Amino acid sequence: MKNTRNRSIVLALMTFAFLCGIGFFIYRFVTSANLWVLSPINKHLSEVNATLVGDILDRNGVVLAHSKNNIRTYNNDETIRKAVLHTVGDKEDQIATSVQKLYRDELYGYNFIFGVNTPKIFKQGKNIQITLDSEICKAALNAIGNHKGAICIYNYKTGEIVCMVSTPTFDPYHPEVVTNDKTGQYEGAYINRVISSSFAPGSVFKLLTTAAGLTFFDNMEDKIYSCHQTEVVNGEKITCLSNHGDIKLKNAMMESCNIYFAKLAIDLGKSNMTKIANEMGFNKNFSFDRLTTKKSFYDVSDADDYYLGWSGVGQHKDLLNPMHSTILMGSIANSGIAVLPCIVKHNQVNKKVERFLTKEVADKLKEMMRYNVTANYGDSMFPGLNVCAKTGTAEVGENQKPHGWMVGFSSKEETPLAFSVVVENSGYGSKTAGPIASKVLNLAAKKVLQ
């Protein structure tokens, strides 16, 4: 009797496990079948008539990808094709961040009943409108020229990305150029540096160190440190470009004094610096519209005071993702609340928000970033836009030029645009990323106001 009962229990458990397995299989089949059906390794898609695949259009209705006579075609302007490549995609679907790859199910008209072989009497592919402005992207590509780097502008009220350009790039009509390794010019051309890369941030990171100081120290704005161009910490030198003497926070930010922010980071300590970094989006991915950003990185767990000091000025092991930095700029503009971005137009209605900073800290950062522009960079870079900004120059190793950064936002209600520009191995951010940011943001603001 006991054996019969035990067998019944085992049989019941096996039946339950079997039913759970069947249920899970059906759930995954219904919700995720398109992941296999539309996988690039699934060659049955080559048999689908490309003429029935949907178009990709920019925010103004400009056609960026179209199918005709069973051939996928792209915009007539070569520079536009290159500028939007990492968002639109290529013929071989090698760009992991492209709409053409991530939204293949919608473009091909996949549905659960017919797969991609929907009868022609029904509409096949769906057109997808993205939030990019192709003219702004073209201007961004022209501005960055032959440099490697990333340019991103988004509307920090709606989340719409209006410009996302990554270089190096290539013409989707001539993908063979990517394999040309004689000059190295096209190294990393398949990577969308805005989404999938991170870079040493240099002085841009001083915004985070400032946020930590404002959070944990009373009267932070009156806190004075002495800069004599060199500070010895644990027998090693932390250096600054100038001898600033006794200096307070606002001018230390404007002058970008390394010694001030290194000393501030040391006084704050590992725990406080790490807490604010995590609250401001470091060490996490951001996901939107089937995209996932690379994490920005901050880790001082094994750092002594010397390396903790360098981390406070954006060196040590600090890394910043360009999309994250743009979201971060938007959060400062929005009194601490970050609107997560979108790249597909119809997803704008589902915008999500996160709080990065308190309103008090964000407003103080905005004030100091505005002072950076009026007292240092000059409002002539961004006429009439009330831009708040910070440049950065990030050392990346011996015998290499530093990366140049500029990040910021327009604080005018009519032009709610945040931006990030990073130019690899280019030199000082104010001289390299600054002029690019000026050209692209001014055009973007003009387009917004039209």
KASUL-V489389 format. One record per pair of residues at least 4 apart in sequence whose ideal C-beta (glycine too) atoms are under 6 Angstrom apart, sorted by the first residue. I is the first residue (numbers start at 1). GAP is how many residues later the second one is. If there is no record, write none. Layout:
BEGIN
i;gap
I;GAP
I;GAP
END
This chain:
BEGIN
i;gap
28;4
29;4
33;4
34;4
34;71
34;76
37;78
38;66
38;67
40;53
48;68
49;21
50;17
50;20
50;22
51;16
51;19
52;72
52;73
53;14
53;54
53;55
53;72
54;53
54;71
54;72
54;73
55;8
55;11
55;72
56;8
56;9
56;32
56;43
56;72
57;4
57;6
57;72
58;4
58;6
58;74
58;76
59;72
59;74
62;72
64;11
64;20
64;24
65;9
65;23
66;7
67;5
68;5
72;19
74;7
74;98
75;5
75;6
78;93
79;59
80;54
80;58
81;90
81;91
82;87
82;89
83;54
83;55
83;58
83;82
84;4
84;50
84;53
85;84
86;9
86;11
86;80
86;106
87;45
87;77
89;6
89;9
89;11
89;12
90;4
90;5
90;82
90;85
91;81
93;8
94;96
95;95
97;95
97;98
97;194
99;4
99;29
102;188
103;4
103;25
104;4
105;5
106;20
107;18
108;8
108;17
109;9
109;15
109;16
110;6
114;4
118;4
118;6
129;216
130;213
130;214
131;29
131;30
131;212
131;214
132;5
133;29
133;314
136;26
136;27
136;307
136;308
137;26
137;28
139;301
139;304
140;11
140;23
140;25
140;300
141;24
143;293
143;296
143;297
144;5
144;23
144;292
147;276
147;279
148;19
148;20
148;276
149;18
149;273
149;274
149;275
150;16
150;43
150;44
150;172
150;272
151;14
151;270
152;12
152;42
152;170
152;174
152;268
153;9
153;10
153;264
153;266
153;291
154;7
154;172
154;187
154;264
155;5
155;261
156;174
156;177
156;178
156;183
156;260
156;262
157;259
159;180
159;181
159;182
159;183
159;192
161;180
161;182
162;282
164;30
166;26
166;27
166;28
168;18
168;21
169;20
170;7
170;8
170;19
178;8
178;11
191;5
192;4
193;4
194;128
194;129
195;96
195;98
195;128
196;98
198;96
198;98
198;121
198;122
198;123
199;204
199;223
200;194
200;196
201;4
201;113
201;117
201;119
201;191
201;193
202;112
202;190
202;191
202;192
202;203
203;53
203;111
203;189
204;186
204;188
204;201
204;203
205;109
205;113
206;55
207;183
208;72
209;52
209;55
209;56
209;103
211;65
211;150
212;56
212;60
212;61
212;64
213;4
213;7
213;51
214;6
214;147
214;150
215;146
216;56
221;28
224;22
224;24
225;35
225;38
226;20
227;13
227;17
227;20
227;30
227;32
227;33
228;15
229;11
229;14
230;7
230;9
231;7
231;28
232;5
233;5
233;72
233;73
233;76
234;70
234;71
234;72
236;70
238;24
238;71
240;17
240;18
240;19
244;11
244;13
247;4
247;5
247;10
247;13
250;118
251;4
252;5
252;8
253;115
254;117
254;118
254;121
254;122
258;4
258;55
261;51
261;52
262;47
262;50
262;51
265;8
265;43
265;44
265;47
266;39
266;42
266;43
268;4
268;5
270;4
270;30
277;5
277;21
278;4
278;5
280;76
281;43
282;14
282;16
283;12
285;7
285;8
285;10
286;7
287;5
288;52
288;53
288;54
289;53
289;54
289;55
289;58
293;28
293;30
293;31
294;27
296;23
296;24
296;25
296;28
297;22
298;20
299;18
300;8
300;11
303;4
303;5
307;9
310;5
310;6
311;5
311;7
314;4
320;5
322;98
322;100
325;82
325;95
326;92
326;94
327;11
329;78
329;79
329;80
329;89
330;4
330;8
330;88
331;5
331;7
331;25
332;30
332;33
332;34
333;76
333;85
335;24
335;27
336;19
336;20
336;21
336;22
336;23
336;26
337;16
337;18
338;16
338;18
339;12
339;14
340;12
342;5
342;6
357;4
357;5
366;22
369;19
369;20
369;21
370;18
371;4
372;4
372;17
372;18
373;4
373;14
373;16
377;4
381;57
382;5
385;25
385;27
385;30
385;60
386;25
386;26
387;21
387;23
388;20
388;21
388;23
389;19
390;17
391;15
391;38
391;39
392;13
392;37
393;9
393;35
393;36
394;8
394;9
395;7
396;4
396;7
400;25
401;24
401;26
403;19
403;21
404;19
404;22
404;23
404;24
404;25
404;28
404;29
405;17
405;24
405;28
406;15
406;23
406;27
406;28
406;31
407;13
409;9
410;5
410;7
415;30
415;33
417;27
419;18
419;22
421;12
421;15
421;16
423;9
423;10
426;6
427;5
429;4
430;4
433;4
437;4
END
